[in-house]
């Protein structure tokens, strides 16, 4: 009772805590998520893995997804393997949050005020992002380390250093930085700064002027041609060698081996996989007195110049068109980066003798064209990608196809099975038989037929749209197979010259003790024979038949059904009988049979009844619990005894079969 009270009190406390937590959680949830009372100031334009936000006054973080609105007072953070892109609606400002970064977004009368808390971020200003400018544009500042940075006219990155300071690198334009004392510093692409906790800025002259690729720029490469990525900078003084360091994060930059260039050349090329990288250039002088020069660390995304993928007409395939409707469908797969597509079809591999030149819509993946003349045609599709404001062409491979007009309807060439090929039934049952054939130009439907060579019955008749068909449950036997072509008007060609195949029967079923005659002794009132056999793989069930002569077995009907267990076959009387076991599949087809086995059936002579024990009373009384114990003398040759208890009318009250020489009946009624 005491434990029950404790459980009830614990449950009440737990429920109260849960309800209070839930109420507090909902009370602190920003109204913007429910009623839309707050105005959205930004949009989570893109995410990679989980990104979270937390409203002002809240303790819990919640996951935020792509294209979800963001509101003033919210903290936005990325995790170790996630990134986010935030678009500010009023200005067009874009912020890329790198992994393990966090900012707060605020709004006041002057405009937007962002607070950098940790990590790394890249800002694409409203000027270069194409956002609003002029008197109507709101001011956007970023707060960090007791300083404010005007984000209006600069593309820049802000990074937390290992010492806890904040590094500020400007890539385009100018950034004005003002500390709490009102001191101002102007930074540009030639000057970078490190901001301390007190807001003091240490300005460094940039000796490495990077030209391309710019931060967060998509760099397109032709992966098929193994096109390298070109890294460019303003030439350095003589005596410097420039090396490339790359990695998946700012903290994991590794030097690329065998990739170097002279500092005066202004360019270094390196092969690259398609992925996002962080990179920087390192210049080392042959003069030990001169210092090593490090460039800024840039994020860059290497993107494949993916050409359109041709689908059909397939390369080097033949096609047949109707003379009345000589139309052929072209299919392709285009990349989402393709702003436009262009189809070329020609009579020569160099695509000089063109018969089709057609701009293709980007909202579909197929078009149909008329081709009046038979012959060999060559085709390709070119996609156009916008790279830094310029359209660059990326062409597919050139495919060819042979075109026929209104040709004679012919059957296909057969593939497999080969002529006179043999199969084991067990393999056919488990794996089936694959019938294959070659394509016929213009044909999309084929008719397969498999005929029993002896009965002439068709066991498979199937219309198939592929170039193969898997047949199952074909029983052992000899067969012929062939295929015909069916055109769009449902007209059928002649069947190809048929091929023969053979499915070998299963091994004969074996009796448990061989095929020799044997005797069986039954001990029941009615005679029966026990037929034991060995089950084998490939058979679903077994049946038995018998007759009083060996010649009569074939005329006898199959009876009973077992999955591998012995048969108990009732017989008319004691005599010699002839038995056979057959194996069948689920369709009822006989697949195997045993030999005919003679079995002599006779009743087992019964032993005499045993005598009761000499000490057993002639009248046995039950005890108070209704228990009566009966004992008898052991009988030689008996393995078990059957004990029966009857009432005065001769009705059986209880019975049991035991191995010993005594038995107790329990719970008997008067």
Long-range contacts (C-beta under 8 A, 24 or more apart in sequence): 25-58, 25-60, 28-55, 28-57, 28-58, 28-59, 29-55, 29-58, 30-55, 30-56, 30-58, 30-71, 30-73, 30-74, 32-69, 32-71, 38-71, 38-72, 39-71, 39-72, 40-69, 40-70, 40-71, 40-89, 41-70, 41-71, 41-72, 41-88, 41-89, 41-90, 41-105, 41-107, 41-112, 42-69, 42-70, 42-86, 42-87, 42-88, 42-89, 42-105, 43-67, 43-68, 43-69, 43-70, 43-86, 43-87, 43-89, 44-68, 44-69, 44-70, 44-76, 44-84, 44-85, 44-86, 45-85, 45-86, 45-87, 45-94, 46-84, 46-85, 47-82, 47-83, 47-84, 47-85, 48-82, 48-83, 48-84, 49-79, 49-81, 49-82, 49-83, 50-79, 50-82, 51-76, 51-77, 51-78, 51-79, 51-82, 51-83, 51-84, 51-97, 52-76, 52-77, 52-79, 53-77, 70-105, 71-105, 72-105, 72-106, 72-107, 73-104, 73-105, 73-106, 74-104, 74-105, 75-102, 75-103, 75-104, 75-117, 76-102, 76-103, 76-104, 76-105, 77-101, 77-102, 77-103, 78-102, 78-119, 88-112, 88-126, 88-131, 88-140, 90-131, 90-132, 90-137, 90-138, 91-126, 91-129, 91-131, 91-132, 91-137, 91-138, 91-140, 92-126, 92-129, 92-130, 92-131, 92-132, 93-123, 93-124, 93-125, 93-126, 93-129, 93-131, 93-140, 93-151, 94-123, 94-124, 94-129, 95-121, 95-122, 95-123, 95-124, 96-121, 96-122, 96-124, 96-216, 96-299, 97-121, 98-122, 98-249, 98-250, 98-299, 99-249, 110-138, 110-139, 111-138, 111-139, 111-140, 111-141, 112-138, 112-139, 112-140, 112-141, 113-140, 113-141, 113-142, 113-143, 114-140, 114-141, 114-142, 114-143, 114-151, 115-142, 115-143, 115-144, 116-142, 116-143, 116-144, 116-158, 116-166, 118-160, 119-159, 119-160, 120-157, 120-158, 120-159, 120-160, 120-250, 121-157, 121-158, 122-155, 122-156, 122-157, 122-215, 122-216, 122-299, 123-151, 123-154, 123-155, 123-156, 123-157, 123-158, 124-155, 124-216, 125-151, 125-152, 125-153, 125-154, 125-155, 125-156, 125-172, 125-173, 126-151, 126-152, 127-152, 127-153, 127-154, 127-173, 128-155, 128-172, 128-173, 144-195, 145-195, 145-196, 145-197, 145-198, 145-199, 146-179, 146-180, 146-197, 146-198, 146-199, 147-177, 147-178, 147-179, 147-180, 147-195, 147-199, 147-201, 148-177, 148-178, 148-179, 149-175, 149-176, 149-177, 150-175, 150-176, 150-177, 150-178, 151-175, 154-187, 154-188, 155-214, 155-215, 156-187, 157-215, 157-296, 157-297, 159-250, 159-297, 161-194, 164-197, 165-194, 165-195, 165-196, 165-197, 166-194, 166-195, 167-192, 167-193, 167-194, 167-195, 168-192, 168-193, 168-194, 168-195, 168-201, 169-296, 171-210, 171-214, 171-215, 171-296, 172-214, 177-201, 192-296, 206-296, 207-236, 207-283, 207-293, 208-233, 208-236, 208-281, 208-283, 208-293, 208-294, 208-295, 208-296, 209-233, 209-234, 210-281, 210-295, 210-296, 210-298, 211-266, 213-298, 213-300, 214-298, 215-298, 215-299, 215-300, 216-299, 216-300, 216-301, 217-300, 217-301, 218-301, 218-303, 218-387, 219-272, 219-300, 219-301, 219-302, 219-303, 220-303, 220-304, 220-305, 220-385, 220-387, 220-392, 221-272, 221-274, 221-302, 221-303, 221-304, 221-305, 222-304, 222-305, 222-394, 223-274, 223-304, 223-305, 226-271, 227-305, 228-269, 228-270, 228-271, 228-272, 229-269, 229-270, 229-271, 229-272, 229-300, 229-302, 230-267, 230-268, 230-269, 231-267, 231-268, 231-269, 231-270, 231-279, 231-281, 232-266, 232-267, 233-266, 233-267, 233-281, 233-295, 234-266, 235-263, 235-264, 235-265, 235-266, 236-263, 236-264, 236-283, 236-293, 237-263, 237-264, 238-263, 238-264, 239-263, 239-285, 239-286, 239-287, 239-290, 240-264, 240-283, 240-284, 240-285, 240-286, 240-290, 240-293, 241-283, 241-284, 241-285, 241-286, 242-268, 242-281, 242-282, 242-283, 243-281, 243-282, 243-283, 243-284, 244-268, 244-270, 244-279, 244-281, 244-282, 245-279, 245-280, 245-281, 245-282, 246-270, 246-277, 246-278, 246-279, 247-277, 247-278, 247-279, 248-275, 248-276, 248-277, 248-278, 249-278, 250-278, 250-297, 253-278, 253-279, 253-280, 253-297, 255-282, 272-302, 273-302, 274-302, 274-303, 274-304, 275-301, 275-302, 276-300, 276-301, 276-302, 277-301, 277-302, 303-337, 305-385, 305-392, 305-394, 306-335, 306-337, 306-383, 306-394, 307-381, 307-382, 307-383, 307-394, 307-395, 307-396, 307-397, 308-332, 308-333, 308-334, 308-335, 308-338, 308-341, 308-381, 308-382, 308-383, 308-394, 308-396, 309-333, 309-334, 309-396, 310-379, 310-380, 310-381, 310-396, 310-397, 310-399, 311-365, 313-377, 313-379, 313-399, 313-401, 314-399, 314-401, 315-397, 315-399, 315-400, 315-401, 316-399, 316-400, 316-401, 316-402, 317-401, 317-402, 317-439, 317-441, 318-401, 318-402, 318-403, 318-404, 318-439, 318-441, 319-401, 319-402, 319-403, 319-404, 319-441, 319-442, 320-403, 320-404, 320-405, 320-406, 320-407, 320-440, 320-441, 320-442, 320-443, 321-371, 321-403, 321-404, 321-405, 321-406, 321-442, 322-405, 322-406, 322-488, 323-405, 323-406, 326-370, 326-371, 326-372, 326-405, 327-368, 327-369, 327-370, 327-371, 328-368, 328-369, 328-371, 328-403, 329-366, 329-367, 329-368, 330-366, 330-367, 330-368, 330-369, 330-379, 331-365, 331-366, 332-360, 332-365, 332-366, 332-381, 332-396, 333-365, 334-362, 334-365, 334-381, 334-383, 335-383, 335-385, 337-383, 337-385, 337-386, 338-362, 338-383, 338-384, 338-385, 338-394, 339-384, 339-385, 339-386, 339-391, 340-383, 340-384, 340-391, 341-381, 341-382, 341-383, 341-384, 342-381, 342-382, 342-384, 343-367, 343-379, 343-380, 343-381, 344-379, 344-380, 344-381, 344-382, 345-369, 345-371, 345-377, 345-378, 345-379, 346-377, 346-378, 346-379, 347-375, 347-376, 347-377, 347-378, 348-378, 349-378, 349-398, 349-400, 351-378, 351-380, 351-398, 371-403, 372-405, 373-403, 373-405, 374-403, 374-404, 374-405, 375-402, 375-403, 376-400, 376-401, 376-402, 376-403, 377-401, 377-402, 377-403, 402-441, 404-441, 404-442, 407-441, 407-442, 409-485, 409-487, 409-491, 409-492, 409-493, 410-440, 410-485, 410-493, 411-440, 411-482, 411-483, 411-484, 411-485, 411-493, 411-494, 411-495, 411-496, 412-437, 412-438, 412-439, 412-440, 412-443, 412-446, 412-467, 412-483, 412-485, 412-496, 413-437, 413-438, 413-496, 414-482, 414-483, 414-496, 414-497, 414-499, 415-467, 415-468, 417-481, 417-499, 417-501, 418-499, 419-499, 419-500, 420-499, 420-500, 420-501, 420-502, 421-501, 421-502, 422-501, 422-502, 422-503, 422-504, 423-501, 423-502, 423-503, 423-504, 424-503, 424-504, 425-475, 425-476, 425-503, 425-504, 425-505, 425-506, 425-538, 425-591, 426-506, 426-537, 426-538, 428-472, 428-474, 428-503, 429-472, 429-473, 429-538, 429-585, 432-470, 432-471, 432-472, 433-470, 433-471, 433-472, 433-474, 433-501, 434-468, 434-469, 434-470, 435-468, 435-469, 435-470, 435-471, 435-481, 435-483, 436-467, 436-468, 437-467, 437-468, 437-483, 437-496, 438-467, 439-467, 440-485, 442-487, 443-485, 443-486, 443-487, 444-488, 445-485, 445-486, 445-487, 446-483, 446-484, 446-485, 446-486, 447-483, 447-484, 447-486, 447-492, 448-481, 448-482, 448-483, 449-481, 449-482, 449-483, 449-484, 449-495, 450-474, 450-479, 450-480, 450-481, 451-479, 451-480, 451-481, 451-498, 452-477, 452-478, 452-479, 453-477, 453-478, 453-479, 453-480, 453-500, 454-478, 473-585, 473-586, 473-587, 474-503, 475-503, 475-585, 475-587, 475-589, 475-590, 475-591, 476-503, 476-504, 476-505, 476-506, 476-591, 477-502, 477-503, 478-502, 478-503, 479-503, 505-591, 505-592, 506-536, 506-538, 506-539, 506-583, 506-591, 506-592, 507-536, 507-592, 508-592, 508-593, 508-594, 508-595, 509-533, 509-534, 509-536, 509-542, 509-581, 509-582, 509-583, 509-592, 509-593, 509-594, 510-534, 510-536, 510-594, 511-581, 511-594, 511-595, 511-597, 512-566, 515-594, 515-595, 515-597, 516-597, 517-597, 517-598, 517-599, 517-600, 518-597, 518-598, 518-599, 518-600, 519-599, 519-600, 519-601, 519-602, 520-599, 520-600, 520-601, 520-602, 521-602, 521-603, 521-604, 522-601, 522-602, 522-603, 522-604, 523-603, 523-604, 523-606, 526-570, 527-570, 527-571, 527-572, 527-573, 527-574, 527-601, 527-603, 528-568, 528-569, 528-570, 528-571, 528-601, 529-568, 529-569, 529-571, 529-577, 529-579, 529-599, 529-601, 530-566, 530-567, 530-568, 530-569, 531-566, 531-567, 531-569, 531-579, 531-581, 531-597, 531-599, 532-566, 533-566, 533-581, 533-594, 535-563, 535-564, 536-583, 536-592, 538-583, 538-591, 538-592, 539-583, 539-584, 539-585, 539-591, 539-592, 540-584, 540-585, 540-586, 541-583, 541-584, 542-567, 542-581, 542-582, 542-583, 542-584, 543-581, 543-582, 543-584, 544-569, 544-579, 544-580, 544-581, 544-582, 545-579, 545-580, 545-582, 546-571, 546-577, 546-578, 546-579, 546-580, 547-577, 547-578, 548-575, 548-576, 548-577, 548-578, 549-578, 550-578, 550-596, 550-598, 552-578, 553-578, 553-579, 553-580, 553-596, 558-582, 571-601, 574-601, 574-602, 574-603, 575-600, 575-601, 576-600, 576-601, 577-601, 607-635, 607-637, 607-638, 608-635, 610-634, 610-635, 610-638, 610-641, 610-661, 613-661, 622-668, 625-666, 625-667, 626-666, 626-667, 626-668, 626-669, 627-664, 627-665, 627-666, 627-667, 627-668, 628-664, 628-665, 628-668, 629-662, 629-663, 629-664, 629-665, 630-662, 630-663, 630-664, 630-665, 631-661, 631-662, 632-661, 632-662, 633-661, 634-661
